[in-house]
Amino acid sequence: MIRCHLSRMMGERKLKIADVARETGLHRNTITLLYNETANRVDMETIDRLCELFACEVGDLFERVKGSLPA
């Protein structure tokens, strides 16, 4: 399973979904899906924009957790 650390990263910087949308130009729904870890797929451009905003690497934003797949 892939975990997304967007909510933690946003919390550390006290950013709201609207703030991230404004800064990255991404749609609010895209950010919400990642924030709630309910996204099924993510566009490469989305990952790039988030990494640019948070000055991080892809591995800081996403983590593969070994275990059972969600139902």
N, CA, C and O atoms as a GROMACS GRO file, in nm:
protein
  284
    1MET      N    1   0.084  -0.117   0.000
    1MET     CA    2   0.000   0.000   0.000
    1MET      C    3   0.090   0.124   0.000
    1MET      O    4   0.196   0.125   0.062
    2ILE      N    5   0.047   0.227  -0.068
    2ILE     CA    6   0.121   0.354  -0.075
    2ILE      C    7   0.056   0.453   0.020
    2ILE      O    8  -0.065   0.476   0.014
    3ARG      N    9   0.136   0.511   0.107
    3ARG     CA   10   0.089   0.614   0.200
    3ARG      C   11   0.132   0.750   0.146
    3ARG      O   12   0.243   0.765   0.094
    4CYS      N   13   0.045   0.848   0.159
    4CYS     CA   14   0.076   0.985   0.118
    4CYS      C   15   0.089   1.071   0.243
    4CYS      O   16   0.000   1.070   0.328
    5HIS      N   17   0.197   1.143   0.254
    5HIS     CA   18   0.224   1.224   0.373
    5HIS      C   19   0.186   1.371   0.353
    5HIS      O   20   0.234   1.459   0.425
    6LEU      N   21   0.099   1.397   0.256
    6LEU     CA   22   0.060   1.535   0.229
    6LEU      C   23  -0.007   1.600   0.349
    6LEU      O   24   0.024   1.716   0.380
    7SER      N   25  -0.096   1.531   0.418
    7SER     CA   26  -0.165   1.592   0.532
    7SER      C   27  -0.066   1.630   0.641
    7SER      O   28  -0.080   1.737   0.701
    8ARG      N   29   0.032   1.546   0.668
    8ARG     CA   30   0.134   1.577   0.770
    8ARG      C   31   0.217   1.698   0.728
    8ARG      O   32   0.244   1.787   0.808
    9MET      N   33   0.257   1.699   0.601
    9MET     CA   34   0.340   1.808   0.551
    9MET      C   35   0.264   1.941   0.552
    9MET      O   36   0.320   2.045   0.585
   10MET      N   37   0.136   1.935   0.517
   10MET     CA   38   0.054   2.056   0.521
   10MET      C   39   0.037   2.103   0.665
   10MET      O   40   0.044   2.222   0.693
   11GLY      N   41   0.015   2.009   0.757
   11GLY     CA   42  -0.002   2.043   0.898
   11GLY      C   43   0.122   2.108   0.957
   11GLY      O   44   0.112   2.203   1.034
   12GLU      N   45   0.238   2.057   0.921
   12GLU     CA   46   0.364   2.113   0.971
   12GLU      C   47   0.382   2.258   0.928
   12GLU      O   48   0.444   2.337   0.999
   13ARG      N   49   0.328   2.292   0.812
   13ARG     CA   50   0.341   2.429   0.759
   13ARG      C   51   0.213   2.511   0.776
   13ARG      O   52   0.204   2.624   0.730
   14LYS      N   53   0.115   2.450   0.845
   14LYS     CA   54  -0.014   2.515   0.869
   14LYS      C   55  -0.080   2.564   0.741
   14LYS      O   56  -0.132   2.676   0.735
   15LEU      N   57  -0.076   2.479   0.638
   15LEU     CA   58  -0.136   2.511   0.509
   15LEU      C   59  -0.272   2.445   0.496
   15LEU      O   60  -0.293   2.333   0.543
   16LYS      N   61  -0.364   2.514   0.435
   16LYS     CA   62  -0.496   2.459   0.404
   16LYS      C   63  -0.496   2.410   0.261
   16LYS      O   64  -0.407   2.442   0.183
   17ILE      N   65  -0.597   2.331   0.227
   17ILE     CA   66  -0.610   2.280   0.091
   17ILE      C   67  -0.614   2.395  -0.009
   17ILE      O   68  -0.553   2.387  -0.115
   18ALA      N   69  -0.685   2.501   0.026
   18ALA     CA   70  -0.693   2.618  -0.063
   18ALA      C   71  -0.556   2.682  -0.083
   18ALA      O   72  -0.526   2.729  -0.193
   19ASP      N   73  -0.473   2.684   0.020
   19ASP     CA   74  -0.338   2.740   0.009
   19ASP      C   75  -0.254   2.659  -0.090
   19ASP      O   76  -0.186   2.716  -0.175
   20VAL      N   77  -0.261   2.527  -0.077
   20VAL     CA   78  -0.183   2.439  -0.166
   20VAL      C   79  -0.234   2.452  -0.309
   20VAL      O   80  -0.154   2.456  -0.403
   21ALA      N   81  -0.365   2.460  -0.326
   21ALA     CA   82  -0.422   2.476  -0.460
   21ALA      C   83  -0.374   2.607  -0.523
   21ALA      O   84  -0.337   2.609  -0.640
   22ARG      N   85  -0.376   2.714  -0.447
   22ARG     CA   86  -0.333   2.843  -0.498
   22ARG      C   87  -0.185   2.842  -0.536
   22ARG      O   88  -0.147   2.893  -0.641
   23GLU      N   89  -0.102   2.784  -0.451
   23GLU     CA   90   0.042   2.784  -0.473
   23GLU      C   91   0.086   2.693  -0.587
   23GLU      O   92   0.184   2.722  -0.656
   24THR      N   93   0.014   2.583  -0.607
   24THR     CA   94   0.056   2.484  -0.708
   24THR      C   95  -0.022   2.493  -0.838
   24THR      O   96   0.025   2.446  -0.942
   25GLY      N   97  -0.141   2.553  -0.833
   25GLY     CA   98  -0.227   2.555  -0.951
   25GLY      C   99  -0.302   2.424  -0.971
   25GLY      O  100  -0.366   2.404  -1.074
   26LEU      N  101  -0.296   2.335  -0.872
   26LEU     CA  102  -0.367   2.208  -0.880
   26LEU      C  103  -0.512   2.227  -0.837
   26LEU      O  104  -0.543   2.319  -0.761
   27HIS      N  105  -0.600   2.141  -0.885
   27HIS     CA  106  -0.740   2.146  -0.849
   27HIS      C  107  -0.757   2.104  -0.703
   27HIS      O  108  -0.689   2.013  -0.656
   28ARG      N  109  -0.848   2.170  -0.633
   28ARG     CA  110  -0.873   2.140  -0.492
   28ARG      C  111  -0.909   1.993  -0.471
   28ARG      O  112  -0.867   1.932  -0.372
   29ASN      N  113  -0.986   1.936  -0.563
   29ASN     CA  114  -1.027   1.797  -0.549
   29ASN      C  115  -0.906   1.703  -0.552
   29ASN      O  116  -0.902   1.605  -0.477
   30THR      N  117  -0.810   1.732  -0.636
   30THR     CA  118  -0.688   1.649  -0.644
   30THR      C  119  -0.616   1.651  -0.511
   30THR      O  120  -0.572   1.547  -0.461
   31ILE      N  121  -0.602   1.768  -0.453
   31ILE     CA  122  -0.533   1.782  -0.325
   31ILE      C  123  -0.611   1.713  -0.214
   31ILE      O  124  -0.553   1.648  -0.127
   32THR      N  125  -0.744   1.727  -0.216
   32THR     CA  126  -0.828   1.662  -0.116
   32THR      C  127  -0.814   1.511  -0.120
   32THR      O  128  -0.804   1.447  -0.016
   33LEU      N  129  -0.813   1.453  -0.240
   33LEU     CA  130  -0.797   1.308  -0.253
   33LEU      C  131  -0.663   1.261  -0.196
   33LEU      O  132  -0.657   1.158  -0.129
   34LEU      N  133  -0.558   1.335  -0.222
   34LEU     CA  134  -0.426   1.299  -0.168
   34LEU      C  135  -0.421   1.322  -0.017
   34LEU      O  136  -0.366   1.240   0.056
   35TYR      N  137  -0.479   1.430   0.028
   35TYR     CA  138  -0.482   1.464   0.171
   35TYR      C  139  -0.552   1.353   0.250
   35TYR      O  140  -0.505   1.314   0.357
   36ASN      N  141  -0.663   1.304   0.197
   36ASN     CA  142  -0.740   1.198   0.264
   36ASN      C  143  -0.693   1.057   0.229
   36ASN      O  144  -0.749   0.959   0.277
   37GLU      N  145  -0.591   1.048   0.147
   37GLU     CA  146  -0.534   0.920   0.101
   37GLU      C  147  -0.640   0.832   0.035
   37GLU      O  148  -0.646   0.711   0.059
   38THR      N  149  -0.723   0.893  -0.048
   38THR     CA  150  -0.826   0.819  -0.121
   38THR      C  151  -0.803   0.821  -0.272
   38THR      O  152  -0.883   0.768  -0.348
   39ALA      N  153  -0.694   0.883  -0.316
   39ALA     CA  154  -0.662   0.888  -0.459
   39ALA      C  155  -0.622   0.749  -0.508
   39ALA      O  156  -0.551   0.676  -0.440
   40ASN      N  157  -0.669   0.714  -0.628
   40ASN     CA  158  -0.633   0.586  -0.688
   40ASN      C  159  -0.511   0.597  -0.778
   40ASN      O  160  -0.438   0.500  -0.797
   41ARG      N  161  -0.490   0.715  -0.835
   41ARG     CA  162  -0.374   0.740  -0.921
   41ARG      C  163  -0.338   0.888  -0.912
   41ARG      O  164  -0.422   0.973  -0.881
   42VAL      N  165  -0.212   0.915  -0.940
   42VAL     CA  166  -0.163   1.052  -0.930
   42VAL      C  167  -0.082   1.085  -1.054
   42VAL      O  168   0.004   1.006  -1.095
   43ASP      N  169  -0.109   1.199  -1.114
   43ASP     CA  170  -0.038   1.246  -1.231
   43ASP      C  171   0.104   1.288  -1.192
   43ASP      O  172   0.127   1.342  -1.083
   44MET      N  173   0.199   1.263  -1.280
   44MET     CA  174   0.340   1.298  -1.254
   44MET      C  175   0.356   1.448  -1.230
   44MET      O  176   0.435   1.490  -1.146
   45GLU      N  177   0.281   1.529  -1.304
   45GLU     CA  178   0.288   1.674  -1.288
   45GLU      C  179   0.241   1.716  -1.149
   45GLU      O  180   0.296   1.808  -1.090
   46THR      N  181   0.141   1.646  -1.097
   46THR     CA  182   0.091   1.674  -0.962
   46THR      C  183   0.201   1.648  -0.859
   46THR      O  184   0.224   1.730  -0.771
   47ILE      N  185   0.266   1.534  -0.871
   47ILE     CA  186   0.375   1.500  -0.780
   47ILE      C  187   0.486   1.603  -0.788
   47ILE      O  188   0.538   1.646  -0.686
   48ASP      N  189   0.521   1.643  -0.909
   48ASP     CA  190   0.627   1.740  -0.929
   48ASP      C  191   0.593   1.874  -0.864
   48ASP      O  192   0.678   1.934  -0.798
   49ARG      N  193   0.471   1.920  -0.882
   49ARG     CA  194   0.429   2.049  -0.824
   49ARG      C  195   0.429   2.045  -0.671
   49ARG      O  196   0.469   2.141  -0.606
   50LEU      N  197   0.385   1.933  -0.614
   50LEU     CA  198   0.384   1.922  -0.468
   50LEU      C  199   0.527   1.915  -0.413
   50LEU      O  200   0.558   1.976  -0.311
   51CYS      N  201   0.613   1.840  -0.481
   51CYS     CA  202   0.753   1.834  -0.438
   51CYS      C  203   0.820   1.970  -0.448
   51CYS      O  204   0.902   2.006  -0.363
   52GLU      N  205   0.785   2.047  -0.549
   52GLU     CA  206   0.838   2.182  -0.565
   52GLU      C  207   0.791   2.272  -0.450
   52GLU      O  208   0.871   2.344  -0.391
   53LEU      N  209   0.663   2.266  -0.419
   53LEU     CA  210   0.607   2.349  -0.311
   53LEU      C  211   0.670   2.317  -0.177
   53LEU      O  212   0.706   2.407  -0.101
   54PHE      N  213   0.684   2.189  -0.147
   54PHE     CA  214   0.734   2.148  -0.016
   54PHE      C  215   0.887   2.128  -0.014
   54PHE      O  216   0.943   2.090   0.089
   55ALA      N  217   0.951   2.155  -0.126
   55ALA     CA  218   1.097   2.141  -0.137
   55ALA      C  219   1.139   2.002  -0.084
   55ALA      O  220   1.225   1.991   0.003
   56CYS      N  221   1.076   1.899  -0.140
   56CYS     CA  222   1.103   1.764  -0.094
   56CYS      C  223   1.122   1.671  -0.214
   56CYS      O  224   1.105   1.711  -0.329
   57GLU      N  225   1.159   1.549  -0.184
   57GLU     CA  226   1.172   1.446  -0.285
   57GLU      C  227   1.044   1.360  -0.285
   57GLU      O  228   0.966   1.365  -0.190
   58VAL      N  229   1.026   1.283  -0.390
   58VAL     CA  230   0.907   1.199  -0.402
   58VAL      C  231   0.895   1.105  -0.282
   58VAL      O  232   0.785   1.082  -0.232
   59GLY      N  233   1.006   1.052  -0.237
   59GLY     CA  234   1.007   0.961  -0.123
   59GLY      C  235   0.966   1.026   0.008
   59GLY      O  236   0.928   0.957   0.102
   60ASP      N  237   0.973   1.157   0.015
   60ASP     CA  238   0.927   1.228   0.134
   60ASP      C  239   0.775   1.242   0.133
   60ASP      O  240   0.712   1.249   0.238
   61LEU      N  241   0.718   1.247   0.014
   61LEU     CA  242   0.575   1.266  -0.003
   61LEU      C  243   0.498   1.134   0.000
   61LEU      O  244   0.387   1.127   0.053
   62PHE      N  245   0.559   1.030  -0.057
   62PHE     CA  246   0.495   0.898  -0.064
   62PHE      C  247   0.584   0.794   0.000
   62PHE      O  248   0.706   0.803  -0.002
   63GLU      N  249   0.519   0.693   0.058
   63GLU     CA  250   0.591   0.583   0.122
   63GLU      C  251   0.518   0.453   0.092
   63GLU      O  252   0.396   0.446   0.101
   64ARG      N  253   0.593   0.352   0.058
   64ARG     CA  254   0.534   0.220   0.037
   64ARG      C  255   0.537   0.145   0.170
   64ARG      O  256   0.643   0.125   0.229
   65VAL      N  257   0.419   0.104   0.214
   65VAL     CA  258   0.406   0.030   0.339
   65VAL      C  259   0.369  -0.113   0.306
   65VAL      O  260   0.268  -0.139   0.241
   66LYS      N  261   0.451  -0.205   0.351
   66LYS     CA  262   0.424  -0.346   0.324
   66LYS      C  263   0.304  -0.390   0.407
   66LYS      O  264   0.287  -0.349   0.522
   67GLY      N  265   0.222  -0.472   0.347
   67GLY     CA  266   0.104  -0.522   0.418
   67GLY      C  267  -0.007  -0.550   0.319
   67GLY      O  268   0.013  -0.548   0.198
   68SER      N  269  -0.123  -0.576   0.372
   68SER     CA  270  -0.236  -0.612   0.287
   68SER      C  271  -0.286  -0.491   0.209
   68SER      O  272  -0.278  -0.377   0.254
   69LEU      N  273  -0.337  -0.520   0.092
   69LEU     CA  274  -0.396  -0.416   0.009
   69LEU      C  275  -0.533  -0.379   0.064
   69LEU      O  276  -0.602  -0.464   0.120
   70PRO      N  277  -0.572  -0.252   0.049
   70PRO     CA  278  -0.704  -0.212   0.098
   70PRO      C  279  -0.815  -0.282   0.017
   70PRO      O  280  -0.797  -0.315  -0.100
   71ALA      N  281  -0.925  -0.304   0.081
   71ALA     CA  282  -1.038  -0.374   0.015
   71ALA      C  283  -1.106  -0.288  -0.088
   71ALA      O  284  -1.202  -0.332  -0.151
   0.00000   0.00000   0.00000
